[in-house]
Amino acid sequence: MIDIHPDQARTLAAIVAHGSFEAAAGHLSVTASAVSQRVRALEVAVGRPVLKRTRPVELTSSGHAVVRFARQLDMLSADLAAELQPGAPPSSVRLTLVINSDSLHTWALRGLAAVAGKVQLEILREDQDYSLELLRSGAAAAAITTTAKAAPGCSSRRLGVMRYLPVCTPDFAGRWFPGGAKSETLAAAPVIVYDRKDDLQDRYLRTVSRKALQPPRHYVPAAQEFGDAIRWGMGWGLLPEIEVSGELARHSLVALDPAAHVNVQLHWQQWRHGSAALDAVAAAIQSAARPLR
């Protein structure tokens, strides 16, 4: 059995969090030499390298597992302290979550507000198709992802479906789509795209044309500003149905095709060996996700 000393695992986590051996030493109030000795002892225990000595340092796959262990250990230590000293002030548990921008903008933050007094949160914004890598690496304790299959060491539960609708302003539709949103007009009309990882608009375009369409693109990498760009007539784009249903009813926005939509299935993945704080966050997210399909 591999016997990893908690101080060694926490030292590796500190190196990753602070970017270098020297910065980790300052955070841990030890010498840089002590940090190096702990890492060497850890690699002897694991039997393989745990990081690449680059700038900044990079973890190996074994290093990712050790960092995940260190962060789980901190959560379990907080649970133990609360159980042994029930009357004491709660320890300040820190959790890092990965949440895609649209979920954060429309429904997830409301759920997290319910547990804000019990845990300190660091929220990393990442596209739901890419968030799982941060969970696998140990950088985050939980993530909203499109992947249903649980990552190693994690559990997975379904949250629901976010439905996206292709929309634009009435003026934009009158200018660019007088005869409807067809291949020819969609190839010419400007489109708003979140960033270069964002595939939603292209997913919709592929339902319209078998030929790849390359319309002019504006990249706007922020949820509120992305929607604002559409509302100001810069282009068309896909917005969550739960965000724009009222505007469609008021006709301040119109759908390119009333029958068209793109569904994104969302799942919540978290470390299987979690803690009371992580379970509370998961319950809050699950509750907030009820408006999803």
Backbone hydrogen bonds in HBPLUS format (Angstrom, degrees):
<---DONOR---> <-ACCEPTOR-->    atom                        ^
c    i                          cat <-CA-CA->   ^        H-A-AA   ^      H-
h    n   atom  resd res      DA  || num        DHA   H-A  angle D-A-AA Bond
n    s   type  num  typ     dist DA aas  dist angle  dist       angle   num
A0008-GLN N   A0005-HIS O   2.97 MM   3  5.36 126.0  2.27 109.3 123.2     1
A0009-ALA N   A0005-HIS O   3.18 MM   4  6.56 159.4  2.22 156.4 162.2     2
A0010-ARG N   A0006-PRO O   2.86 MM   4  6.07 165.5  1.88 157.0 161.2     3
A0011-THR N   A0007-ASP O   2.93 MM   4  5.98 142.8  2.07 135.6 145.5     4
A0012-LEU N   A0008-GLN O   3.10 MM   4  6.43 155.8  2.16 147.6 152.8     5
A0013-ALA N   A0009-ALA O   3.05 MM   4  6.37 159.3  2.10 148.8 154.6     6
A0014-ALA N   A0010-ARG O   2.91 MM   4  6.13 146.8  2.02 140.9 149.9     7
A0015-ILE N   A0011-THR O   2.97 MM   4  6.29 150.3  2.06 147.8 155.6     8
A0016-VAL N   A0012-LEU O   3.11 MM   4  6.42 160.8  2.15 151.8 155.9     9
A0017-ALA N   A0013-ALA O   2.92 MM   4  6.12 160.2  1.96 146.5 152.5    10
A0018-HIS N   A0014-ALA O   2.92 MM   4  5.93 153.0  1.99 147.9 153.7    11
A0019-GLY N   A0015-ILE O   2.75 MM   4  5.53 125.7  2.04 140.9 151.6    12
A0024-ALA N   A0020-SER O   3.05 MM   4  6.18 155.4  2.11 142.4 149.5    13
A0025-ALA N   A0021-PHE O   2.90 MM   4  6.11 152.2  1.98 146.9 154.6    14
A0026-GLY N   A0022-GLU O   3.09 MM   4  6.43 156.1  2.15 147.4 152.8    15
A0027-HIS N   A0023-ALA O   3.04 MM   4  6.31 155.7  2.10 145.2 151.8    16
A0028-LEU N   A0024-ALA O   2.90 MM   4  6.10 154.5  1.96 151.1 157.8    17
A0029-SER N   A0025-ALA O   2.87 MM   4  5.78 114.4  2.31 139.7 155.4    18
A0030-VAL N   A0025-ALA O   3.04 MM   5  5.05 161.8  2.07 141.1 145.5    19
A0029-SER N   A0026-GLY O   3.38 MM   3  5.03 149.3  2.48  91.9 100.6    20
A0034-ALA N   A0031-THR O   3.10 MM   3  5.17 120.3  2.48  95.4 109.4    21
A0035-VAL N   A0031-THR O   3.16 MM   4  6.57 151.6  2.24 145.6 153.2    22
A0036-SER N   A0032-ALA O   3.03 MM   4  6.33 159.6  2.07 148.0 152.8    23
A0037-GLN N   A0033-SER O   2.93 MM   4  6.21 156.5  1.99 148.8 155.3    24
A0038-ARG N   A0034-ALA O   2.98 MM   4  6.21 155.0  2.04 146.7 152.9    25
A0039-VAL N   A0035-VAL O   3.04 MM   4  6.32 157.0  2.09 150.7 156.9    26
A0040-ARG N   A0036-SER O   2.96 MM   4  6.21 161.0  2.00 150.9 156.0    27
A0041-ALA N   A0037-GLN O   2.95 MM   4  6.12 160.5  1.98 147.4 152.9    28
A0042-LEU N   A0038-ARG O   2.87 MM   4  6.03 149.3  1.97 142.5 151.5    29
A0043-GLU N   A0039-VAL O   2.92 MM   4  6.18 156.6  1.97 150.1 155.7    30
A0044-VAL N   A0040-ARG O   2.99 MM   4  6.27 146.0  2.11 144.2 153.6    31
A0045-ALA N   A0041-ALA O   3.00 MM   4  6.27 156.5  2.06 144.8 150.9    32
A0046-VAL N   A0042-LEU O   2.85 MM   4  6.11 157.4  1.90 152.5 159.0    33
A0047-GLY N   A0043-GLU O   2.76 MM   4  5.62 142.7  1.90 134.3 145.2    34
A0060-THR N   A0050-VAL O   3.14 MM  10  5.18 167.6  2.16 111.3 113.3    35
A0052-LYS N   A0058-GLU O   2.55 MM   6  5.08 160.8  1.59 159.4 166.5    36
A0054-THR N   A0052-LYS O   2.70 MM   2  5.58 138.3  1.88 109.5  95.7    37
A0058-GLU N   A0052-LYS O   3.28 MM   6  5.08 162.6  2.31 138.0 143.2    38
A0064-HIS N   A0060-THR O   2.97 MM   4  6.33 150.5  2.06 152.3 159.5    39
A0065-ALA N   A0061-SER O   3.31 MM   4  6.60 155.2  2.37 141.1 146.4    40
A0066-VAL N   A0062-SER O   3.07 MM   4  6.40 152.0  2.15 146.7 154.5    41
A0067-VAL N   A0063-GLY O   2.94 MM   4  6.17 161.4  1.97 154.3 158.7    42
A0068-ARG N   A0064-HIS O   3.00 MM   4  6.20 159.4  2.04 148.4 154.1    43
A0069-PHE N   A0065-ALA O   3.00 MM   4  6.24 152.0  2.08 141.1 148.9    44
A0070-ALA N   A0066-VAL O   2.90 MM   4  6.23 153.3  1.97 149.0 156.2    45
A0071-ARG N   A0067-VAL O   3.04 MM   4  6.32 159.8  2.08 153.3 157.3    46
A0072-GLN N   A0068-ARG O   2.94 MM   4  6.14 153.4  2.01 148.0 155.8    47
A0073-LEU N   A0069-PHE O   2.86 MM   4  6.00 151.2  1.94 146.5 154.8    48
A0074-ASP N   A0070-ALA O   3.11 MM   4  6.41 149.3  2.21 142.0 149.2    49
A0075-MET N   A0071-ARG O   3.22 MM   4  6.49 154.3  2.29 140.3 146.4    50
A0076-LEU N   A0072-GLN O   2.94 MM   4  6.22 160.9  1.98 153.1 158.2    51
A0077-SER N   A0073-LEU O   2.88 MM   4  6.02 149.9  1.97 146.4 154.9    52
A0078-ALA N   A0074-ASP O   3.14 MM   4  6.37 148.7  2.24 141.1 148.3    53
A0079-ASP N   A0075-MET O   3.09 MM   4  6.46 152.1  2.17 144.9 152.5    54
A0080-LEU N   A0076-LEU O   2.91 MM   4  6.19 157.0  1.96 148.6 154.7    55
A0081-ALA N   A0077-SER O   2.97 MM   4  6.20 158.6  2.02 146.5 151.9    56
A0082-ALA N   A0078-ALA O   3.07 MM   4  6.29 156.3  2.13 145.5 151.6    57
A0083-GLU N   A0079-ASP O   3.03 MM   4  6.30 145.5  2.16 144.4 153.8    58
A0084-LEU N   A0080-LEU O   2.89 MM   4  6.10 156.9  1.94 154.7 160.7    59
A0085-GLN N   A0081-ALA O   2.93 MM   4  5.85 147.0  2.04 144.4 152.6    60
A0088-ALA N   A0085-GLN O   3.05 MM   3  5.47 158.0  2.10 115.7 122.6    61
A0120-GLN N   A0093-VAL O   2.76 MM  27  5.99 170.6  1.77 170.5 171.4    62
A0095-LEU N   A0120-GLN O   2.88 MM  25  6.28 158.1  1.92 167.1 174.5    63
A0122-GLU N   A0095-LEU O   2.85 MM  27  6.20 153.8  1.92 157.7 160.2    64
A0141-ALA N   A0096-THR O   2.80 MM  45  5.72 154.0  1.87 154.2 159.2    65
A0097-LEU N   A0122-GLU O   2.87 MM  25  6.27 156.8  1.92 158.6 166.1    66
A0124-LEU N   A0097-LEU O   2.76 MM  27  6.07 172.2  1.77 165.5 168.1    67
A0098-VAL N   A0142-ALA O   3.00 MM  44  6.40 146.4  2.12 138.9 149.5    68
A0144-ILE N   A0098-VAL O   2.92 MM  46  6.27 153.7  1.98 161.9 169.3    69
A0099-ILE N   A0124-LEU O   2.95 MM  25  6.26 156.3  2.01 159.6 167.3    70
A0104-LEU N   A0100-ASN O   3.06 MM   4  6.28 163.5  2.08 157.4 162.7    71
A0105-HIS N   A0101-SER O   2.88 MM   4  6.02 149.5  1.97 146.7 155.7    72
A0106-THR N   A0102-ASP O   2.95 MM   4  6.02 145.7  2.07 145.8 153.7    73
A0107-TRP N   A0103-SER O   2.99 MM   4  5.60 160.7  2.03 142.9 149.1    74
A0108-ALA N   A0103-SER O   2.78 MM   5  5.43 164.0  1.81 146.8 147.8    75
A0111-GLY N   A0108-ALA O   3.06 MM   3  5.35 121.7  2.41 102.9 116.7    76
A0112-LEU N   A0108-ALA O   3.08 MM   4  6.43 158.0  2.13 153.1 159.7    77
A0113-ALA N   A0109-LEU O   3.02 MM   4  6.18 141.2  2.17 146.0 155.0    78
A0114-ALA N   A0111-GLY O   3.14 MM   3  5.65 147.0  2.26 109.4 117.8    79
A0115-VAL N   A0112-LEU O   3.07 MM   3  5.55 152.3  2.15 111.7 119.2    80
A0116-ALA N   A0113-ALA O   3.39 MM   3  5.05 165.7  2.41  97.9 101.9    81
A0118-LYS N   A0115-VAL O   3.01 MM   3  5.44 161.1  2.05 115.5 121.7    82
A0130-TYR N   A0127-ASP O   2.89 MM   3  5.42 160.2  1.93 119.1 125.7    83
A0131-SER N   A0127-ASP O   3.07 MM   4  6.05 123.3  2.40 152.7 168.0    84
A0146-THR N   A0128-GLN O   3.24 MM  18  5.74 141.5  2.39 134.3 128.6    85
A0134-LEU N   A0131-SER O   3.17 MM   3  5.74 133.4  2.39 112.4 122.4    86
A0135-LEU N   A0132-LEU O   3.06 MM   3  5.06 124.6  2.38  95.5 110.1    87
A0136-ARG N   A0132-LEU O   2.90 MM   4  6.22 162.0  1.93 157.2 161.8    88
A0137-SER N   A0133-GLU O   2.98 MM   4  6.10 150.0  2.07 142.9 150.8    89
A0139-ALA N   A0134-LEU O   3.05 MM   5  5.25 122.8  2.39 156.8 168.9    90
A0140-ALA N   A0134-LEU O   3.22 MM   6  5.81 133.9  2.45 136.4 131.7    91
A0138-GLY N   A0135-LEU O   3.18 MM   3  5.38 151.6  2.27 103.9 112.3    92
A0271-TRP N   A0141-ALA O   3.06 MM 130  5.81 148.9  2.16 164.2 165.3    93
A0143-ALA N   A0269-GLN O   2.80 MM 126  5.41 150.2  1.88 155.0 163.6    94
A0269-GLN N   A0143-ALA O   2.95 MM 126  5.41 171.5  1.96 162.7 164.7    95
A0145-THR N   A0267-HIS O   2.86 MM 122  5.26 162.3  1.89 150.2 156.2    96
A0267-HIS N   A0145-THR O   2.69 MM 122  5.26 146.0  1.81 157.8 168.8    97
A0154-CYS N   A0151-ALA O   2.95 MM   3  5.30 145.5  2.07 147.5 142.8    98
A0272-ARG N   A0153-GLY O   2.76 MM 119  5.64 177.1  1.77 138.9 139.2    99
A0155-SER N   A0270-GLN O   2.85 MM 115  5.62 154.2  1.92 161.3 169.0   100
A0270-GLN N   A0155-SER O   3.10 MM 115  5.62 150.7  2.19 146.2 155.1   101
A0157-ARG N   A0268-TRP O   2.97 MM 111  5.33 146.1  2.09 138.7 149.5   102
A0268-TRP N   A0157-ARG O   2.80 MM 111  5.33 164.8  1.83 161.7 165.4   103
A0159-LEU N   A0266-LEU O   2.97 MM 107  5.47 169.6  1.98 140.8 139.7   104
A0266-LEU N   A0160-GLY O   2.82 MM 106  5.56 174.7  1.82 174.5 176.2   105
A0293-ARG N   A0161-VAL O   3.14 MM 132  4.92 153.7  2.21 147.8 139.9   106
A0162-MET N   A0264-VAL O   2.90 MM 102  5.19 165.7  1.92 151.5 149.0   107
A0264-VAL N   A0162-MET O   2.89 MM 102  5.19 153.1  1.96 143.8 152.7   108
A0241-GLU N   A0163-ARG O   2.70 MM  78  5.61 163.9  1.72 171.0 166.1   109
A0164-TYR N   A0262-VAL O   2.84 MM  98  5.12 165.7  1.86 147.6 152.5   110
A0262-VAL N   A0164-TYR O   2.93 MM  98  5.12 153.5  2.01 141.8 149.2   111
A0165-LEU N   A0239-LEU O   2.94 MM  74  5.57 163.3  1.96 152.4 151.7   112
A0239-LEU N   A0165-LEU O   3.07 MM  74  5.57 153.7  2.14 147.6 146.2   113
A0256-LEU N   A0166-PRO O   2.88 MM  90  5.72 164.5  1.91 142.8 147.2   114
A0167-VAL N   A0237-GLY O   2.89 MM  70  5.75 171.2  1.90 157.7 155.2   115
A0237-GLY N   A0167-VAL O   3.15 MM  70  5.75 156.9  2.21 154.9 162.0   116
A0168-CYS N   A0254-VAL O   3.02 MM  86  5.65 146.5  2.13 152.9 163.4   117
A0254-VAL N   A0168-CYS O   2.84 MM  86  5.65 165.2  1.86 168.5 173.5   118
A0173-ALA N   A0169-THR O   2.96 MM   4  6.25 162.0  2.00 155.5 160.4   119
A0174-GLY N   A0170-PRO O   2.90 MM   4  6.14 157.9  1.95 149.3 155.2   120
A0175-ARG N   A0171-ASP O   3.00 MM   4  6.25 146.1  2.12 144.8 153.6   121
A0176-TRP N   A0172-PHE O   2.89 MM   4  6.02 173.0  1.89 161.1 162.5   122
A0177-PHE N   A0173-ALA O   2.74 MM   4  4.89 145.7  1.86 130.9 141.4   123
A0180-GLY N   A0177-PHE O   3.09 MM   3  4.79 166.9  2.11 103.2 106.6   124
A0186-LEU N   A0182-LYS O   2.80 MM   4  5.88 165.8  1.82 167.9 172.7   125
A0187-ALA N   A0183-SER O   3.01 MM   4  6.03 139.6  2.17 140.8 150.3   126
A0188-ALA N   A0185-THR O   3.14 MM   3  5.28 144.0  2.27  99.3 109.6   127
A0189-ALA N   A0185-THR O   2.93 MM   4  6.05 150.3  2.02 154.3 162.5   128
A0236-TRP N   A0190-PRO O   3.17 MM  46  6.68 154.6  2.24 142.2 142.7   129
A0191-VAL N   A0216-PRO O   2.87 MM  25  6.27 156.3  1.93 155.3 161.2   130
A0218-HIS N   A0191-VAL O   2.93 MM  27  6.30 154.9  1.99 160.2 166.0   131
A0192-ILE N   A0236-TRP O   2.76 MM  44  5.87 163.7  1.79 162.4 163.4   132
A0193-VAL N   A0218-HIS O   2.82 MM  25  6.03 168.7  1.83 160.4 162.4   133
A0220-VAL N   A0193-VAL O   2.87 MM  27  6.25 153.0  1.94 151.3 160.3   134
A0198-ASP N   A0195-ASP O   3.06 MM   3  5.36 151.5  2.14 109.1 117.7   135
A0203-ARG N   A0199-ASP O   2.83 MM   4  6.06 146.6  1.94 152.8 163.5   136
A0203-ARG N   A0200-LEU O   3.08 MM   3  5.02 118.1  2.48  92.5 108.3   137
A0204-TYR N   A0200-LEU O   3.07 MM   4  6.45 153.8  2.14 151.9 158.0   138
A0205-LEU N   A0201-GLN O   2.95 MM   4  6.26 160.3  1.99 147.2 153.1   139
A0206-ARG N   A0202-ASP O   2.91 MM   4  6.09 147.8  2.01 145.9 153.4   140
A0207-THR N   A0204-TYR O   2.95 MM   3  5.30 141.2  2.10 105.9 117.5   141
A0208-VAL N   A0205-LEU O   3.03 MM   3  5.18 143.7  2.17 101.1 112.0   142
A0209-SER N   A0205-LEU O   3.01 MM   4  6.27 157.3  2.07 157.7 163.4   143
A0222-ALA N   A0220-VAL O   3.05 MM   2  5.97 138.5  2.23  99.9  91.5   144
A0226-PHE N   A0222-ALA O   2.67 MM   4  5.69 149.1  1.77 158.4 168.2   145
A0227-GLY N   A0223-ALA O   3.16 MM   4  6.41 164.8  2.19 149.6 151.6   146
A0228-ASP N   A0224-GLN O   2.92 MM   4  6.18 154.0  1.99 145.2 153.7   147
A0229-ALA N   A0225-GLU O   2.86 MM   4  6.00 151.2  1.94 145.0 151.3   148
A0230-ILE N   A0226-PHE O   3.38 MM   4  6.75 149.2  2.48 141.6 148.6   149
A0231-ARG N   A0227-GLY O   2.92 MM   4  6.24 159.4  1.97 149.8 156.3   150
A0232-TRP N   A0228-ASP O   2.80 MM   4  5.98 137.9  1.98 149.4 160.0   151
A0234-MET N   A0229-ALA O   2.94 MM   5  5.40 156.8  1.99 174.5 167.2   152
A0233-GLY N   A0230-ILE O   3.05 MM   3  5.21 159.3  2.09 107.0 112.0   153
A0243-GLU N   A0240-PRO O   2.93 MM   3  5.26 147.0  2.04 107.0 117.5   154
A0244-VAL N   A0240-PRO O   3.20 MM   4  6.56 147.6  2.31 151.3 160.4   155
A0245-SER N   A0241-GLU O   3.06 MM   4  5.61 132.6  2.29 155.5 156.7   156
A0248-LEU N   A0244-VAL O   2.91 MM   4  6.15 153.0  1.98 160.6 168.6   157
A0249-ALA N   A0245-SER O   3.06 MM   4  6.29 150.9  2.15 142.1 149.9   158
A0250-ARG N   A0246-GLY O   2.99 MM   4  6.28 143.9  2.12 143.2 153.1   159
A0251-HIS N   A0247-GLU O   2.95 MM   4  5.93 110.5  2.44 130.6 146.9   160
A0252-SER N   A0247-GLU O   3.05 MM   5  5.32 138.5  2.23 152.5 156.6   161
A0253-LEU N   A0247-GLU O   3.41 MM   6  5.56 155.5  2.47 120.5 117.3   162
A0251-HIS N   A0248-LEU O   3.20 MM   3  4.85 147.4  2.31  92.1 101.8   163
A0260-ALA N   A0257-ASP O   2.89 MM   3  5.25 157.2  1.94 117.9 125.5   164
A0279-ASP N   A0275-SER O   2.93 MM   4  6.12 159.1  1.97 150.9 157.0   165
A0280-ALA N   A0276-ALA O   2.95 MM   4  6.14 148.1  2.05 143.1 151.7   166
A0281-VAL N   A0277-ALA O   3.04 MM   4  6.33 153.1  2.11 146.6 153.5   167
A0282-ALA N   A0278-LEU O   2.93 MM   4  6.18 158.2  1.98 147.6 153.8   168
A0283-ALA N   A0279-ASP O   2.96 MM   4  6.20 156.7  2.02 146.0 151.7   169
A0284-ALA N   A0280-ALA O   3.05 MM   4  6.25 152.4  2.12 142.7 150.1   170
A0285-ILE N   A0281-VAL O   2.94 MM   4  6.21 157.4  1.99 153.0 158.8   171
A0286-GLN N   A0282-ALA O   2.91 MM   4  6.11 160.5  1.95 149.5 155.3   172
A0287-SER N   A0283-ALA O   3.00 MM   4  6.16 155.3  2.07 143.5 149.9   173
A0288-ALA N   A0284-ALA O   2.99 MM   4  6.18 159.9  2.03 145.6 151.2   174
A0289-ALA N   A0285-ILE O   2.98 MM   4  6.11 135.2  2.18 144.4 155.9   175
A0290-ARG N   A0287-SER O   3.29 MM   3  5.72 167.2  2.31 114.4 116.6   176
A0292-LEU N   A0289-ALA O   2.96 MM   3  5.62 159.4  2.00 122.9 129.7   177
